[in-house]
Amino acid sequence: MAEVTAICRFCHATCGLVATLENGRISKLIGDLDNPMYTGYSCIKGRNYHEFHASPDRILKPLRRNSCGDFEPVESGEALVEIAAKTRAILEQYGPRSIAMYGGTFSHFCPAGVMLREAFMDAIGSPMRFSNATIDQPGKPISMALHGKWGAGPQDFAEADVCLLVGANPLVSMWGGIPSFNPARRLHEARKRGLQLIVIDPRRSETARKADLHLQCLPGQDAPLLAAMLRVIIEEGLYDRAFVEAETAGFAQLRETVAAFLPERVAAVAGVAADDIVTAARMFAAAKRGNATSGTGPSMAPHGVLMDYLVLALNTICGRWVKAGERMPNRGVLFRQFSGVARAEKPRSAAGFGEALRVRGLTDTAAGLPTAALADEILTPGEGRVRALFVIGGNPLLSWPNQAKTRRALESLELLVVVDPMLSATARHADYVIGPRFGFESPAITFGNEGITVYGLSLGYPEPYAQYQPALIEPPAGSDVLEDWRIFFEIGRHMGMPLAFRGHPFDMASPPTTDQLLETFVAKSRVPLEEIKRHPHGAIFPDPKPLADSKPFDWPYRLQLAAASMMQELTAVAATLTVAAAQIDRDYPWLLVTRREHAVYNSVGQRLPALRKRLSHNPAYVHPLDAGALGLLDDMPIEIESRHGRTRARVRLADDIRRGVISLAHGFEDANPAALIDDANDFDALSGLPRMSAIPVRILRAAAS
């Protein structure tokens, strides 16, 4: 028996763990008390992550669909030769655009895999690269591109006097505003030093219960609420005048546009008290330091990009960015997150560039190609139709909007290859399913949290931290699994294509090691990977230049407070401000909102025994008074119907949810909001994201199944 340090890869938080090794297997995982970032923290998911490795459901040999439509085992070498031949045939007949790649949640934790997937698609010449980033908060990078990025980064949560969370529940999701590295402890310490917490959420979530002020609004009303807060701060002169004058453009236009959002007018629509809107605005603006950020729910609701843009505007007019001469919490260790100069960076395109999709007028965006349009790219006839799809660590059938259309799209492909450790709902439609080396069977670095700062300002590491973990165990005896990077290396080799990553060519006759790929991936890191390897518990690597520099006197760029597309949309929202009752669809009077469940991560974890004991199905949370009015009892089967589709669920009574609202998590097979989503008629024009939360539905009693 031995104990070694490890990096959890169940979710983006990548917590530091201690693994107990027995006979070549991991028997126990706990938080690493000696890790300087996590200090012993771990969640229920991470402590059971090792169950994946020895799960009876794990795919240990590649599967191939035979002529009878059934799966049969096949040697990996044979499978990859066949996949390469079929891919080449499709490429030669239909061209590069006919081949697409989708990377899901589990595809992002291995940078070596990211490198070879990109190299493979570059060699093919296909622009059709999609990810979960455009169906999970695409508004953040798009709004950041419209607004502009601040070169010295946001103010540190550790020094904040106020924190505003819009639809974020970081105590469960490990995401949004409060650093996800032991968030409960960090919030507790912040509250002790005097931090005031404001939460806008239709649920009295785990985080909202800790709030000084909770605005329990109707779903989908976040943008009007934020506009009203901006109006109060501007009209009462509570904003940072010096910062606005020196570093922003468009303030007068923003002021004019938010003038229509009187707190009393918004309160009637949002279902909150006008005094609470005013109090929230004053509380946020009065603090010396702090930040606002948002979560998945409001990003998936109508006006998601606008909502995130208004969050940025709120931060900016209050000057919530690191100024020249102030300490930056973390410029980066493996990657340079910020320039280190207190200035608005050079603008970049938000949307309307790169590849133009064939449907709904959508194009590439700052978040990537709109995944919500990929099913149509597969189904729509004509030149450029997608005919082959590689799915890595994702589950489109459970995560893409419009489940029925997604199923038709998967079934119509000429080639579907799924790389996944389990036979997921999507994998059951595949031509080939390849199980990868998984988790602790491969080396790892904590690169992910240095790359997601744009997804919520303060989500990256709040200190300059990094960790490396070597491979800890081997795959089960007799298995035939490959690291996901090796899969694409071999397919490329069999296709006779030279592969290169950002100008770095690979020797196709001699595969690299994963460590060599990691070295290449972080070749420009501030701290060499070899130095990081010397600290098995991870370490804080102090920045030799932690203070933000001043911008040049002739620096031309400013943060944009009134991007034209955002002001046009905000003006349109103002025109719809009526009493809430007039906005209710009488045939579909409920609003369904999405949520995170602590025991799972999107579509991952439902099969692990320890987690399934905590959450055996996906319940539909309903307020007890609403349930009583409908004659519903706890655990009673129901059908949830939108104008687009229907799904079944079982009731769970919950008095923490606002009346008139029903709450359901994404990613489950047994009850899935994806079946309810209209992807073609109700979507954001910039991101392409359809209405995936705040969905009008009705509730029907269902016969027990």
C-alpha positions in Angstrom: 0.0 0.0 0.0 1.3 3.5 -0.9 -0.1 7.0 -1.0 0.6 9.4 -3.9 -0.6 12.8 -4.9 -3.1 13.1 -7.7 -5.1 15.6 -9.8 -8.8 15.0 -10.0 -10.2 15.3 -13.5 -13.9 14.8 -12.8 -14.6 18.5 -13.4 -12.9 21.8 -14.2 -11.9 22.3 -10.6 -9.0 19.7 -10.8 -8.7 19.4 -7.1 -5.5 18.1 -5.5 -6.0 14.6 -4.0 -4.1 11.8 -2.2 -4.6 8.4 -3.8 -4.1 5.1 -1.9 -2.5 2.5 -4.2 -3.0 -1.2 -3.6 -1.9 -3.9 -6.0 -1.8 -1.5 -8.9 -5.2 -0.1 -8.3 -6.6 3.0 -6.5 -8.6 2.0 -3.4 -9.2 5.4 -1.9 -9.2 9.1 -2.7 -9.2 12.0 -0.3 -8.3 15.7 -0.4 -4.7 16.6 -0.1 -4.1 18.5 3.1 -0.6 19.6 1.9 -1.9 21.1 -1.3 -1.5 24.8 -0.9 -4.5 25.7 -3.2 -7.1 23.1 -2.1 -5.8 22.4 1.5 -7.6 19.1 1.8 -10.8 20.0 -0.1 -12.5 17.5 -2.4 -16.1 16.8 -3.3 -18.1 13.6 -3.4 -17.5 13.2 -7.1 -13.8 13.5 -6.8 -13.6 11.1 -3.9 -15.2 8.5 -6.1 -13.4 9.3 -9.4 -11.4 6.1 -9.2 -14.6 4.0 -9.6 -14.5 4.9 -13.3 -11.2 2.9 -13.8 -12.6 -0.4 -12.6 -16.2 0.0 -13.5 -17.9 -3.0 -15.0 -19.4 -0.6 -17.6 -16.0 0.6 -18.8 -15.2 0.0 -22.5 -11.9 -1.8 -22.3 -11.8 -3.0 -26.0 -12.9 -1.0 -29.1 -16.4 -1.8 -30.4 -17.4 -1.9 -34.0 -20.9 -2.1 -35.4 -21.3 -5.1 -37.6 -23.6 -5.8 -40.5 -26.4 -6.9 -38.2 -26.3 -3.6 -36.4 -24.7 -5.0 -33.2 -21.5 -4.1 -31.5 -18.6 -6.5 -31.6 -15.1 -6.2 -30.1 -12.3 -5.3 -32.5 -8.5 -4.8 -32.0 -7.6 -1.1 -31.7 -5.1 -1.4 -34.6 -7.7 -2.9 -36.9 -10.4 -0.3 -35.9 -8.1 2.6 -36.5 -7.1 1.4 -39.9 -10.8 1.0 -40.8 -11.6 4.5 -39.4 -8.7 6.0 -41.3 -9.9 4.4 -44.6 -13.5 5.5 -44.2 -12.4 9.0 -43.2 -10.2 9.3 -46.2 -13.0 8.1 -48.5 -15.4 10.7 -47.1 -12.7 13.4 -47.4 -12.0 12.6 -51.0 -15.6 12.4 -52.0 -17.1 15.4 -50.1 -14.2 17.6 -49.0 -12.8 18.8 -45.7 -16.0 20.4 -44.4 -17.8 17.0 -44.4 -15.8 15.9 -41.3 -16.6 17.5 -37.9 -15.2 17.1 -34.4 -17.1 17.6 -31.2 -15.2 17.9 -27.8 -17.3 17.5 -24.7 -16.7 18.1 -21.1 -14.3 15.2 -20.6 -12.2 16.1 -23.6 -10.7 19.2 -22.1 -8.7 17.8 -19.2 -6.0 16.3 -21.4 -4.0 18.9 -23.3 -2.2 16.2 -25.2 -5.5 15.2 -26.6 -6.4 18.8 -27.5 -3.1 19.1 -29.4 -3.6 16.0 -31.6 -7.3 16.7 -32.3 -6.4 20.1 -33.5 -3.4 18.7 -35.5 -5.7 16.1 -37.1 -8.4 18.6 -38.1 -5.7 21.0 -39.4 -4.3 18.2 -41.6 -7.7 17.4 -43.0 -8.3 21.1 -43.5 -11.7 21.1 -41.8 -13.0 24.1 -39.9 -15.9 22.1 -38.4 -14.7 22.0 -34.8 -17.3 22.2 -32.1 -17.3 22.0 -28.3 -19.6 22.2 -25.3 -18.3 25.8 -24.9 -21.1 27.1 -27.2 -23.9 25.4 -25.3 -22.6 26.2 -21.8 -22.2 30.0 -21.3 -21.0 31.1 -24.7 -22.1 34.6 -23.7 -19.0 35.0 -21.6 -16.3 35.0 -24.3 -18.6 36.7 -26.8 -19.5 39.5 -24.4 -15.9 39.9 -23.4 -15.0 40.3 -27.1 -17.7 43.0 -27.4 -16.7 44.8 -24.2 -13.0 44.2 -24.3 -10.5 42.5 -22.0 -8.7 44.2 -19.2 -4.9 43.5 -19.3 -4.4 43.4 -15.6 -7.4 41.2 -14.8 -10.2 41.5 -12.3 -9.9 42.3 -8.6 -9.1 39.5 -6.3 -12.0 37.7 -4.4 -9.7 37.5 -1.4 -9.8 41.3 -1.1 -13.4 41.8 -2.2 -16.0 43.7 -0.1 -18.9 42.6 -2.3 -19.7 39.7 -4.6 -22.7 39.6 -7.0 -23.7 36.2 -8.4 -26.3 36.1 -11.2 -27.7 32.6 -11.4 -24.5 31.1 -10.1 -24.3 28.5 -7.3 -20.6 27.9 -6.8 -21.0 25.9 -3.6 -22.4 23.1 -5.8 -21.2 23.8 -9.3 -17.6 24.9 -8.4 -18.2 27.6 -10.9 -18.8 31.4 -10.8 -17.5 34.2 -8.7 -16.3 32.4 -5.6 -13.1 30.5 -6.4 -13.9 26.9 -7.0 -11.0 25.7 -4.8 -12.8 24.9 -1.5 -15.6 27.5 -2.3 -17.4 27.0 1.0 -14.3 27.8 3.0 -13.4 30.7 0.9 -16.9 32.2 1.2 -16.9 31.6 5.0 -13.5 33.4 5.3 -14.7 36.2 3.1 -17.9 36.7 5.1 -15.9 36.8 8.3 -13.8 39.7 7.0 -17.0 41.6 6.0 -17.8 40.5 2.4 -21.4 41.2 1.4 -23.0 38.6 -0.9 -25.8 39.4 -3.4 -27.5 36.6 -5.3 -30.0 36.9 -8.2 -31.6 33.5 -8.6 -35.1 32.0 -8.9 -34.0 29.3 -6.5 -32.9 29.8 -2.9 -29.8 27.8 -3.8 -27.1 26.6 -1.4 -25.2 29.8 -2.2 -28.3 32.1 -2.0 -28.9 30.9 1.5 -25.6 32.5 2.5 -26.5 35.8 0.8 -27.0 39.2 2.5 -29.5 40.0 -0.2 -31.3 37.4 -2.4 -33.4 38.6 -5.4 -35.6 35.6 -6.1 -36.6 36.7 -9.6 -38.6 35.1 -12.3 -36.4 33.2 -14.7 -35.2 35.0 -17.8 -35.4 38.5 -16.2 -31.7 38.9 -15.4 -30.9 41.3 -18.2 -33.7 43.8 -17.1 -32.6 43.5 -13.5 -28.9 44.3 -14.3 -30.0 47.2 -16.5 -32.0 48.6 -13.6 -29.1 48.3 -11.3 -26.9 50.1 -13.8 -29.5 52.8 -14.0 -29.5 53.3 -10.2 -25.7 53.4 -10.0 -25.4 55.9 -12.9 -28.3 58.2 -11.9 -27.1 58.3 -8.3 -23.5 59.0 -9.3 -22.2 55.9 -7.6 -19.9 54.8 -10.4 -16.1 55.2 -10.6 -16.0 58.5 -12.5 -12.2 58.5 -12.9 -12.1 55.0 -14.3 -15.1 55.5 -16.7 -13.6 58.7 -18.1 -10.1 57.3 -18.5 -10.7 53.8 -19.7 -14.2 53.4 -21.3 -16.1 54.5 -24.3 -19.9 54.6 -24.8 -20.9 55.6 -21.2 -23.4 58.3 -22.4 -25.0 55.8 -24.7 -25.3 53.2 -21.9 -26.8 55.8 -19.6 -29.4 56.7 -22.2 -30.3 53.1 -23.0 -30.7 52.0 -19.4 -32.8 55.0 -18.5 -35.9 53.1 -19.5 -35.3 50.4 -16.8 -36.9 52.1 -13.8 -36.6 49.8 -10.8 -40.4 49.9 -10.3 -41.0 48.9 -13.9 -38.5 46.1 -13.8 -39.7 44.9 -10.4 -43.2 44.2 -11.9 -41.8 42.1 -14.6 -39.0 40.3 -12.6 -41.2 39.5 -9.7 -39.0 41.2 -7.0 -39.3 44.3 -4.9 -38.1 47.6 -6.4 -36.5 48.5 -3.2 -34.4 45.3 -3.4 -33.1 46.3 -6.8 -32.1 49.7 -5.5 -30.5 48.1 -2.5 -28.5 45.6 -4.6 -27.2 48.4 -6.8 -26.1 50.6 -3.9 -24.6 47.7 -2.1 -22.5 46.6 -5.1 -21.4 50.2 -6.0 -20.6 51.3 -2.4 -17.9 48.6 -2.0 -14.3 49.5 -2.6 -13.5 46.2 -4.3 -15.5 43.2 -5.6 -16.9 41.5 -8.6 -20.0 40.3 -10.4 -20.3 37.1 -12.4 -23.0 34.9 -13.8 -23.8 31.2 -14.0 -25.1 28.7 -16.6 -28.9 29.2 -16.0 -29.1 32.9 -17.1 -26.7 32.3 -19.9 -29.0 29.6 -21.3 -32.1 31.9 -20.9 -33.2 34.5 -23.4 -30.7 37.4 -23.9 -27.8 35.4 -22.5 -25.1 37.3 -24.3 -26.7 40.6 -23.3 -26.9 39.5 -19.7 -23.2 38.7 -19.6 -22.4 42.0 -21.3 -24.3 43.9 -18.6 -22.4 42.0 -15.9 -19.2 43.3 -17.5 -20.6 46.8 -17.8 -21.5 46.7 -14.1 -18.0 45.7 -13.2 -16.5 48.3 -15.4 -18.5 51.4 -14.3 -17.6 50.4 -10.7 -13.9 50.1 -11.6 -13.6 46.5 -10.6 -10.4 45.8 -12.4 -6.8 45.8 -11.1 -5.3 49.3 -11.6 -1.7 50.3 -12.4 0.6 49.7 -9.4 -1.9 47.2 -7.8 -1.1 43.6 -7.2 -2.5 41.1 -9.8 -3.7 37.9 -8.1 -2.4 35.6 -10.9 -1.0 36.5 -14.3 -0.5 32.8 -15.0 2.0 30.0 -14.4 1.5 27.6 -17.3 -0.1 30.2 -19.5 -0.1 34.0 -19.5 -3.7 34.9 -18.7 -3.1 38.7 -18.7 -0.6 41.1 -20.2 0.0 42.6 -16.8 -0.7 46.1 -18.1 -3.6 48.0 -16.7 -5.4 48.8 -20.0 -8.1 47.7 -22.3 -6.6 45.2 -24.7 -6.8 45.3 -28.4 -10.4 44.3 -29.5 -11.1 41.0 -31.1 -14.1 39.8 -33.1 -17.1 38.5 -31.2 -18.9 36.8 -34.1 -19.4 37.0 -37.8 -15.9 35.8 -38.8 -14.4 32.5 -39.9 -16.6 29.7 -41.0 -20.1 30.6 -42.0 -22.6 27.8 -41.2 -25.3 26.9 -43.6 -28.2 27.4 -41.2 -29.7 30.3 -39.3 -27.1 32.8 -40.6 -24.6 31.7 -37.9 -20.9 32.0 -38.0 -17.8 31.4 -35.9 -17.8 33.2 -32.6 -15.4 34.1 -29.8 -16.7 30.9 -28.1 -16.3 28.7 -31.2 -18.7 27.4 -33.8 -22.3 27.2 -32.5 -22.8 23.6 -31.5 -26.6 24.1 -31.5 -26.4 24.2 -35.3 -24.4 21.0 -35.8 -27.4 18.7 -36.0 -28.7 20.8 -38.9 -25.3 20.8 -40.5 -25.5 17.0 -40.5 -29.1 16.8 -41.7 -29.3 19.6 -44.3 -28.6 18.3 -47.8 -26.2 19.9 -50.2 -22.6 20.9 -50.5 -20.8 21.1 -47.2 -23.0 18.6 -45.4 -21.3 17.0 -42.4 -21.1 13.2 -43.0 -18.5 12.1 -40.4 -18.4 13.1 -36.8 -15.8 12.4 -34.1 -17.1 12.8 -30.5 -14.5 13.0 -27.8 -15.6 12.9 -24.1 -19.1 14.2 -24.8 -22.6 13.0 -25.1 -24.5 15.0 -27.8 -27.7 13.0 -27.4 -28.1 14.2 -23.8 -26.5 17.6 -24.1 -27.3 19.2 -27.5 -30.6 21.1 -27.8 -33.5 19.4 -29.6 -33.0 15.8 -28.6 -35.2 14.3 -31.4 -33.3 16.2 -34.1 -29.9 15.2 -32.5 -30.9 11.5 -32.7 -31.9 11.8 -36.3 -28.6 13.5 -37.1 -26.5 10.9 -35.3 -28.4 8.1 -37.1 -27.9 9.7 -40.5 -24.1 10.0 -40.4 -21.9 7.9 -42.7 -19.3 7.6 -39.9 -19.7 8.2 -36.2 -16.7 7.6 -34.0 -17.1 8.1 -30.2 -14.1 8.1 -27.8 -15.6 7.5 -24.4 -14.9 5.3 -21.4 -18.5 4.3 -21.2 -21.2 3.2 -23.7 -23.1 6.5 -23.5 -26.4 7.3 -25.0 -24.5 8.8 -28.0 -22.1 5.9 -28.2 -24.9 3.5 -28.7 -25.5 5.1 -32.1 -21.8 5.0 -33.1 -20.0 3.0 -35.8 -16.9 2.7 -33.6 -16.6 3.3 -29.9 -13.0 3.5 -28.5 -12.3 3.4 -24.8 -9.4 5.7 -23.9 -6.8 5.4 -21.2 -8.6 7.2 -18.4 -7.9 9.6 -15.6 -5.0 8.4 -13.4 -3.7 6.2 -16.2 -2.2 9.3 -17.9 -0.1 12.3 -16.8 -1.9 15.5 -16.0 -1.3 19.2 -15.4 -3.5 21.9 -14.0 -3.8 23.8 -17.2 -7.6 24.1 -17.5 -8.1 26.7 -14.8 -5.6 29.0 -16.4 -7.5 28.9 -19.6 -11.1 29.6 -18.4 -10.6 33.1 -16.9 -12.7 34.6 -19.7 -15.6 32.3 -18.4 -16.3 34.4 -15.4 -13.5 36.8 -14.7 -12.3 35.3 -11.4 -12.7 31.6 -12.2 -9.0 31.0 -12.8 -6.7 30.2 -9.9 -6.7 33.2 -7.5 -3.0 32.5 -6.8 -0.2 31.5 -9.2 -0.6 27.8 -8.6 0.3 24.7 -10.7 0.6 21.0 -10.3 1.8 18.0 -12.3 0.9 14.4 -11.8 2.5 11.4 -13.6 0.5 8.3 -14.6 -0.3 6.5 -11.4 -1.8 3.2 -12.6 -2.0 1.1 -15.7 -5.3 0.2 -17.4 -6.9 -3.1 -16.3 -5.0 -6.2 -17.4 -6.0 -7.4 -20.9 -7.5 -4.1 -21.9 -7.0 -2.5 -25.3 -7.2 1.3 -24.6 -5.3 4.2 -26.0 -4.7 7.7 -24.9 -7.0 9.9 -26.9 -4.1 11.8 -28.5 -2.7 8.5 -29.7 -6.0 7.7 -31.4 -5.8 10.7 -33.7 -2.0 10.3 -34.2 -2.6 6.8 -35.5 -5.6 7.7 -37.7 -3.5 10.5 -39.2 -0.6 8.2 -39.8 -2.8 5.6 -41.5 -4.2 8.4 -43.7 -0.7 9.3 -44.7 -1.1 12.9 -43.3 1.7 14.7 -41.5 0.5 16.3 -38.3 1.7 19.5 -36.6 0.5 21.6 -33.7 0.9 25.3 -34.0 3.9 24.9 -36.3 5.5 22.1 -34.4 5.6 19.0 -36.6 5.3 15.5 -35.2 7.5 12.6 -36.3 4.9 10.3 -37.7 7.2 7.3 -37.7 7.9 7.7 -33.9 5.0 8.6 -31.6 5.8 11.1 -28.9 5.2 10.4 -25.2 2.5 12.2 -23.3 5.1 14.0 -21.3 6.8 15.2 -24.4 3.5 16.5 -25.6 2.9 18.3 -22.3 6.3 19.9 -22.6 5.4 21.2 -26.0 2.0 22.4 -24.9 3.5 24.6 -22.1 6.8 25.4 -23.8 6.3 29.1 -23.2 5.2 28.8 -19.5 6.6 31.2 -17.0 7.6 28.3 -14.8 9.2 25.3 -16.6 7.3 22.1 -16.3 10.4 20.4 -14.8 10.2 22.8 -11.9 6.5 22.1 -11.4 7.2 18.4 -11.3 9.5 19.0 -8.3 6.4 19.8 -6.2 4.1 16.7 -6.0 1.5 18.5 -3.9 1.5 21.5 -6.3 2.9 24.8 -5.4 2.4 28.6 -5.5 4.9 30.1 -7.8 5.2 33.8 -6.9 5.2 36.1 -9.8 8.5 38.2 -9.9 6.5 41.0 -11.4 3.1 41.0 -9.5 2.2 44.7 -9.9 0.3 45.9 -12.9 2.1 48.2 -15.2 0.7 51.5 -16.5 -0.4 51.8 -20.1 1.4 53.9 -22.6 0.2 57.5 -22.7 -1.0 57.0 -26.3 -2.7 53.7 -25.9 -5.8 53.9 -28.2 -8.2 51.2 -26.9 -11.0 51.5 -24.3 -13.5 49.1 -22.7 -16.7 49.4 -24.7 -19.9 50.1 -22.6 -22.2 50.5 -25.5 -21.5 47.9 -28.2 -24.1 48.5 -31.0 -25.6 45.0 -31.0 -26.0 45.0 -27.2 -27.6 48.5 -27.1 -30.0 47.5 -29.9 -31.0 44.3 -28.0 -31.3 46.2 -24.7 -33.6 48.7 -26.3 -35.8 45.9 -27.6 -35.9 44.4 -24.1 -37.0 47.7 -22.7 -40.0 47.8 -25.1 -41.2 44.5 -23.7 -41.4 45.6 -20.1 -44.9 45.0 -19.0 -46.5 43.4 -16.0 -45.3 39.9 -15.4 -48.8 38.4 -15.8 -49.1 39.6 -19.3 -46.0 37.6 -20.3 -47.2 34.3 -19.0 -48.1 31.8 -21.7 -51.5 30.6 -20.5 -51.1 27.2 -22.3 -47.6 26.7 -20.9 -47.7 28.7 -17.7 -44.6 27.3 -15.9 -41.0 28.2 -16.5 -38.5 25.4 -16.5 -34.9 26.3 -15.3 -31.8 24.3 -15.4 -29.6 23.4 -12.4 -26.5 21.6 -11.3 -26.6 18.5 -9.2 -23.8 18.0 -6.7 -23.4 14.2 -7.3 -22.9 14.4 -11.1 -21.1 16.6 -13.7 -23.3 17.2 -16.7 -24.0 13.8 -18.2 -21.1 12.1 -16.3 -21.3 10.1 -13.1 -24.8 8.7 -13.1 -23.5 5.1 -13.3 -21.0 5.2 -10.5 -22.5 3.3 -7.6 -21.5 5.7 -4.8 -22.9 8.7 -6.7 -26.0 6.8 -7.8 -26.9 6.2 -4.2 -27.1 9.9 -3.7 -29.0 10.6 -6.9 -30.6 7.6 -8.6 -32.6 9.7 -11.1 -33.1 13.3 -12.3 -35.9 14.8 -10.2 -38.1 17.7 -11.2 -38.1 20.2 -8.3 -41.5 21.8 -7.7 -42.7 24.1 -4.9 -45.0 22.2 -2.4 -47.8 24.8 -2.8 -47.6 24.5 -6.6 -47.6 20.7 -6.3 -50.6 20.8 -4.0 -52.5 22.9 -6.5 -51.9 20.4 -9.2 -52.6 17.4 -7.0 -49.0 16.2 -7.2 -47.2 14.2 -4.5 -43.5 13.7 -3.9 -42.0 11.1 -6.3 -45.1 11.1 -8.5 -44.4 10.6 -12.2 -45.2 13.6 -14.4 -44.7 14.7 -18.0 -43.2 18.1 -18.7 -44.3 19.5 -22.1 -43.2 22.5 -24.0 -44.5 23.7 -27.4 -41.6 21.7 -28.9 -41.4 18.4 -27.0 -42.0 16.4 -23.9 -40.0 14.5 -21.2 -40.9 12.5 -18.2 -39.7 13.0 -14.6 -40.6 12.4 -11.0 -41.6 15.2 -8.6 -39.4 16.3 -5.8 -41.0 18.8 -3.5 -38.6 21.8 -2.8 -39.6 25.0 -1.0 -36.3 26.6 -2.1 -37.7 27.2 -5.6 -39.9 30.1 -6.6 -43.6 29.3 -7.3 -44.4 29.0 -10.9 -41.0 27.5 -11.6 -39.9 23.9 -12.2 -36.2 23.0 -12.0 -34.5 20.1 -13.8 -30.9 19.3 -14.5 -29.4 18.7 -17.9 -27.5 15.6 -19.0 -29.7 12.7 -17.7 -31.2 10.0 -19.8 -34.4 9.6 -17.7 -35.5 13.2 -17.7 -33.8 15.7 -20.0 -34.7 19.3 -20.9 -33.0 18.8 -24.3 -36.2 17.2 -25.5 -38.1 20.5 -24.8 -35.8 22.9 -26.7 -36.7 24.6 -29.9 -33.3 25.2 -31.5 -34.5 26.7 -34.8 -36.9 29.5 -33.8 -35.8 30.8 -30.4 -32.1 31.4 -30.3 -29.5 34.1 -29.7 -28.4 35.7 -32.9 -24.7 36.0 -31.9 -24.0 32.8 -30.1 -26.6 30.6 -31.8 -27.6 29.3 -28.4 -31.3 28.4 -28.2 -33.5 29.0 -25.2 -32.3 26.2 -22.9 -33.6 27.6 -19.6 -36.6 29.7 -18.6 -38.6 27.4 -21.0 -42.4 27.8 -20.9 -43.9 24.4 -20.1 -46.9 22.7 -18.7 -47.0 19.8 -16.2 -49.1 16.7 -16.8 -49.7 13.8 -14.5 -48.3 10.6 -16.0 -49.0 7.0 -15.4 -46.3 5.2 -13.4 -43.8 3.4 -15.6 
